[in-house]
Amino acid sequence: MRGQDRYVPDSYEEVGFVHLSTPQQVHLPANRLFAGRDDLVLLRLDPARLAAPVRWEPGVPTDPQSMTFPHLYGPLPVAAVTAVLDYRPGPDGVFGVPRM
């Protein structure tokens, strides 16, 4: 993201939004998509700095039934990032709810 004013992930063209998570749910996609990785970071965002709509929508069928995830329907402005935090799995390799 250095030198850019916005971030557009590779999946944006296919799905039309940027996948986001709350601190209480980020472990679900982290374990599903990034198991075994020890180089993840979390981006803390200021919602007031997002220029596109955020819609709360269901995740995948294995997520808790009533859980919805925030999806940003536009690029992520770098100015919305207020912190970059290391996110490491536990000794068992499983990601947990981060301490924010």
TORGU-784997 format. One record per residue: x, y, z of N, C-alpha, C in turn; residue number from 1. Coordinates in pm, 1 decimal. Example, Ala and Ser with C-alpha at 12.3 -4.5 7.8 and 13.67 -1.06 7.14 Angstrom:
(site (1319.0, -569.0, 780.0), (1230.0, -450.0, 780.0), (1320.0, -330.0, 780.0), 1),
(site (1285.0, -225.0, 708.0), (1367.0, -106.0, 714.0), (1290.0, 3.0, 787.0), 2),
This chain:
(site (80.4, -119.1, 0.0), (0.0, 0.0, 0.0), (85.1, 126.0, 0.0), 1),
(site (213.4, 113.0, 14.0), (299.9, 231.7, 14.1), (289.4, 305.0, -118.5), 2),
(site (281.5, 436.2, -111.4), (276.5, 517.2, -231.2), (140.7, 519.8, -297.9), 3),
(site (41.6, 455.3, -239.0), (-93.0, 454.3, -295.0), (-187.2, 524.6, -199.1), 4),
(site (-295.6, 580.5, -253.2), (-394.2, 642.2, -165.5), (-513.5, 551.6, -140.7), 5),
(site (-515.1, 435.5, -208.5), (-623.1, 339.5, -186.8), (-572.5, 199.4, -216.9), 6),
(site (-640.8, 101.2, -160.0), (-604.5, -38.4, -179.2), (-723.1, -112.0, -239.2), 7),
(site (-696.4, -190.2, -342.9), (-797.2, -273.9, -406.7), (-741.4, -416.6, -410.9), 8),
(site (-798.9, -508.8, -332.7), (-746.4, -645.7, -331.3), (-774.7, -717.8, -462.7), 9),
(site (-699.5, -824.6, -487.2), (-716.2, -904.0, -609.0), (-859.2, -956.0, -624.7), 10),
(site (-926.1, -986.3, -513.7), (-1061.0, -1043.8, -520.0), (-1168.7, -940.6, -553.8), 11),
(site (-1133.1, -813.2, -554.1), (-1233.8, -707.6, -574.2), (-1306.0, -720.4, -708.2), 12),
(site (-1232.3, -745.2, -813.0), (-1294.8, -753.8, -945.5), (-1397.2, -867.6, -950.9), 13),
(site (-1366.6, -976.7, -884.5), (-1456.0, -1093.1, -886.4), (-1579.1, -1073.2, -797.6), 14),
(site (-1559.3, -1022.1, -673.9), (-1671.6, -1014.2, -579.3), (-1733.5, -875.2, -568.5), 15),
(site (-1660.6, -771.0, -605.8), (-1715.7, -635.9, -605.5), (-1709.2, -562.5, -473.6), 16),
(site (-1634.0, -616.5, -378.0), (-1619.3, -548.9, -248.4), (-1489.9, -592.9, -181.6), 17),
(site (-1453.0, -520.5, -76.0), (-1337.2, -554.6, 6.5), (-1389.6, -625.9, 130.0), 18),
(site (-1340.7, -747.2, 155.3), (-1381.2, -822.5, 273.6), (-1321.7, -757.2, 398.6), 19),
(site (-1404.7, -729.6, 497.1), (-1359.5, -677.6, 625.7), (-1412.9, -769.3, 735.4), 20),
(site (-1360.1, -753.4, 856.0), (-1406.7, -829.8, 971.8), (-1395.0, -742.9, 1094.7), 21),
(site (-1472.9, -774.8, 1195.6), (-1457.2, -710.6, 1325.6), (-1349.6, -787.5, 1402.6), 22),
(site (-1295.3, -729.5, 1509.7), (-1196.9, -803.5, 1589.1), (-1252.1, -935.7, 1643.4), 23),
(site (-1381.2, -940.7, 1672.1), (-1441.6, -1061.4, 1729.4), (-1463.9, -1172.4, 1627.4), 24),
(site (-1450.6, -1142.9, 1498.3), (-1477.4, -1245.4, 1397.9), (-1360.6, -1270.4, 1302.9), 25),
(site (-1255.3, -1190.7, 1311.1), (-1146.0, -1201.6, 1213.8), (-1077.3, -1338.5, 1217.4), 26),
(site (-1083.2, -1406.5, 1331.8), (-1019.9, -1537.9, 1340.5), (-1085.9, -1641.3, 1248.1), 27),
(site (-1212.9, -1623.1, 1216.1), (-1282.2, -1720.6, 1131.5), (-1222.7, -1723.3, 990.3), 28),
(site (-1218.5, -1610.3, 917.8), (-1155.1, -1616.2, 785.8), (-1003.8, -1638.9, 794.2), 29),
(site (-940.0, -1591.8, 900.1), (-794.7, -1614.1, 912.8), (-764.0, -1763.2, 918.4), 30),
(site (-839.8, -1836.9, 998.6), (-816.0, -1981.5, 1008.4), (-856.8, -2054.7, 880.7), 31),
(site (-960.4, -2008.5, 815.6), (-1008.8, -2073.8, 693.8), (-915.8, -2048.6, 575.2), 32),
(site (-865.3, -1925.5, 563.3), (-790.3, -1886.4, 444.2), (-638.6, -1882.6, 462.3), 33),
(site (-592.9, -1864.0, 586.9), (-450.3, -1839.6, 608.0), (-387.9, -1933.2, 712.0), 34),
(site (-444.4, -2050.0, 729.0), (-390.2, -2147.4, 825.2), (-242.2, -2171.8, 795.6), 35),
(site (-164.0, -2176.3, 901.2), (-21.8, -2203.1, 887.1), (63.8, -2081.2, 859.5), 36),
(site (1.6, -1967.2, 836.8), (78.7, -1845.0, 808.7), (113.4, -1775.4, 939.7), 37),
(site (228.6, -1711.1, 942.1), (267.6, -1634.5, 1060.5), (310.4, -1492.8, 1021.9), 38),
(site (261.2, -1445.7, 907.5), (300.5, -1313.8, 859.3), (180.0, -1220.6, 837.0), 39),
(site (68.3, -1249.2, 903.3), (-50.9, -1166.5, 884.3), (-44.5, -1040.7, 969.4), 40),
(site (-109.9, -937.4, 919.9), (-129.2, -815.8, 997.2), (-277.6, -780.4, 993.2), 41),
(site (-320.9, -710.8, 1095.9), (-456.5, -657.2, 1101.2), (-448.8, -507.6, 1075.9), 42),
(site (-543.3, -458.1, 1000.0), (-553.4, -314.3, 977.4), (-669.9, -262.3, 1059.8), 43),
(site (-641.8, -170.2, 1149.4), (-749.8, -104.7, 1224.0), (-797.7, 12.1, 1137.7), 44),
(site (-928.6, 19.4, 1116.1), (-985.1, 121.1, 1027.9), (-1072.5, 219.5, 1104.4), 45),
(site (-1075.3, 342.5, 1055.9), (-1168.5, 443.4, 1104.6), (-1285.5, 445.3, 1006.6), 46),
(site (-1402.4, 395.0, 1046.8), (-1515.7, 387.9, 954.6), (-1556.1, 524.2, 896.9), 47),
(site (-1530.6, 630.3, 969.2), (-1566.2, 764.2, 920.3), (-1482.5, 804.4, 798.8), 48),
(site (-1370.1, 737.4, 777.7), (-1281.9, 770.4, 665.4), (-1305.0, 682.3, 542.1), 49),
(site (-1403.8, 595.1, 548.6), (-1435.4, 510.2, 434.0), (-1526.3, 588.7, 340.2), 50),
(site (-1491.8, 589.8, 212.5), (-1565.3, 670.8, 115.7), (-1674.7, 592.3, 44.0), 51),
(site (-1682.3, 463.2, 63.8), (-1781.0, 378.7, -3.7), (-1871.4, 313.8, 101.3), 52),
(site (-1987.1, 264.7, 58.0), (-2078.5, 200.6, 153.6), (-2022.4, 70.6, 211.0), 53),
(site (-2057.6, 44.8, 335.8), (-2026.6, -81.6, 402.6), (-2159.7, -152.9, 424.7), 54),
(site (-2167.8, -275.6, 378.0), (-2289.1, -355.9, 395.9), (-2252.9, -477.9, 480.1), 55),
(site (-2339.0, -509.1, 575.5), (-2318.9, -625.2, 662.4), (-2391.6, -743.4, 599.4), 56),
(site (-2313.0, -844.7, 559.1), (-2367.8, -956.3, 484.3), (-2316.2, -1089.0, 539.2), 57),
(site (-2390.3, -1198.0, 515.5), (-2346.2, -1329.7, 565.3), (-2210.7, -1368.6, 507.6), 58),
(site (-2139.3, -1449.0, 585.1), (-2011.9, -1503.6, 539.1), (-2035.8, -1634.1, 464.8), 59),
(site (-1961.6, -1735.5, 499.9), (-1976.7, -1866.6, 436.4), (-2065.1, -1955.2, 524.4), 60),
(site (-2117.8, -2064.0, 469.4), (-2210.1, -2148.6, 545.9), (-2155.0, -2202.6, 677.5), 61),
(site (-2022.6, -2215.4, 691.7), (-1967.4, -2268.5, 817.2), (-1956.4, -2162.7, 927.3), 62),
(site (-1978.6, -2034.9, 894.3), (-1978.0, -1930.0, 996.9), (-2106.0, -1940.6, 1080.2), 63),
(site (-2104.0, -1888.9, 1204.1), (-2227.3, -1890.3, 1283.5), (-2342.5, -1827.9, 1203.7), 64),
(site (-2460.3, -1888.3, 1213.3), (-2572.8, -1853.8, 1127.3), (-2611.8, -1706.5, 1131.8), 65),
(site (-2610.5, -1644.6, 1247.3), (-2655.1, -1505.8, 1257.0), (-2542.5, -1404.5, 1231.5), 66),
(site (-2421.3, -1452.1, 1205.8), (-2307.3, -1361.5, 1190.3), (-2304.8, -1299.2, 1051.3), 67),
(site (-2285.9, -1168.7, 1048.9), (-2266.2, -1098.0, 923.2), (-2130.4, -1028.1, 928.1), 68),
(site (-2073.9, -1007.5, 810.5), (-1942.3, -945.9, 798.0), (-1954.4, -813.5, 724.2), 69),
(site (-1870.9, -715.8, 759.4), (-1871.8, -589.8, 685.5), (-1800.7, -605.1, 551.8), 70),
(site (-1867.0, -559.8, 447.7), (-1809.8, -561.0, 312.6), (-1808.0, -417.9, 261.8), 71),
(site (-1691.4, -371.4, 222.3), (-1672.6, -235.5, 172.9), (-1690.6, -235.6, 21.3), 72),
(site (-1791.9, -165.8, -26.9), (-1823.4, -163.5, -170.3), (-1752.4, -48.6, -239.8), 73),
(site (-1622.2, -51.8, -233.2), (-1534.5, 44.0, -298.1), (-1393.9, 19.2, -249.9), 74),
(site (-1296.4, 87.8, -305.8), (-1157.5, 71.6, -261.1), (-1141.0, 113.9, -114.9), 75),
(site (-1040.0, 59.6, -51.4), (-1007.5, 94.7, 86.5), (-911.0, 212.5, 85.6), 76),
(site (-954.7, 330.4, 135.0), (-862.4, 444.2, 140.4), (-752.0, 418.7, 243.6), 77),
(site (-629.5, 438.8, 205.1), (-518.4, 420.5, 298.3), (-534.4, 512.9, 419.0), 78),
(site (-594.1, 628.7, 399.3), (-616.0, 723.3, 509.4), (-709.9, 668.2, 616.2), 79),
(site (-787.1, 562.8, 584.4), (-877.4, 502.1, 682.8), (-804.0, 409.1, 778.5), 80),
(site (-679.7, 371.5, 745.6), (-601.7, 280.6, 829.2), (-538.5, 360.8, 943.4), 81),
(site (-578.0, 327.6, 1065.9), (-525.4, 399.4, 1182.9), (-417.5, 321.8, 1256.1), 82),
(site (-405.1, 191.5, 1228.3), (-300.6, 110.0, 1291.3), (-280.8, -17.1, 1210.7), 83),
(site (-158.3, -67.2, 1213.6), (-123.2, -195.6, 1152.8), (-67.1, -281.4, 1265.8), 84),
(site (-134.5, -393.4, 1293.0), (-100.0, -477.1, 1407.2), (-62.1, -617.2, 1362.5), 85),
(site (45.2, -672.4, 1417.8), (80.9, -810.9, 1389.9), (-31.8, -902.4, 1436.9), 86),
(site (-58.9, -1006.1, 1360.4), (-162.1, -1104.6, 1396.4), (-101.8, -1242.7, 1377.4), 87),
(site (-66.8, -1304.0, 1486.8), (1.5, -1432.6, 1483.6), (-87.5, -1541.9, 1542.1), 88),
(site (-75.8, -1663.1, 1491.1), (-151.1, -1774.7, 1549.7), (-90.6, -1814.3, 1683.8), 89),
(site (-167.9, -1888.3, 1760.9), (-118.5, -1940.9, 1887.1), (-20.4, -2054.2, 1862.8), 90),
(site (32.7, -2112.6, 1971.5), (128.8, -2222.5, 1959.6), (72.5, -2342.7, 1883.0), 91),
(site (-59.4, -2356.1, 1884.0), (-123.6, -2466.6, 1813.0), (-148.9, -2433.9, 1664.2), 92),
(site (-108.0, -2313.5, 1621.0), (-126.5, -2273.5, 1482.5), (-262.0, -2213.8, 1450.9), 93),
(site (-346.8, -2198.8, 1552.5), (-482.5, -2149.3, 1532.7), (-490.0, -2001.4, 1570.7), 94),
(site (-553.9, -1922.5, 1483.8), (-575.8, -1781.7, 1513.6), (-692.6, -1766.9, 1610.0), 95),
(site (-678.7, -1674.3, 1703.7), (-784.4, -1646.8, 1800.3), (-831.2, -1503.3, 1785.5), 96),
(site (-920.4, -1463.0, 1873.6), (-967.6, -1324.8, 1876.3), (-850.9, -1237.9, 1920.5), 97),
(site (-814.8, -1137.7, 1841.6), (-697.6, -1054.9, 1876.6), (-725.1, -961.6, 1992.3), 98),
(site (-619.2, -927.5, 2061.1), (-628.0, -823.4, 2165.3), (-605.9, -691.0, 2096.6), 99),
(site (-703.4, -608.1, 2093.9), (-693.5, -480.7, 2024.7), (-672.9, -372.3, 2128.7), 100),
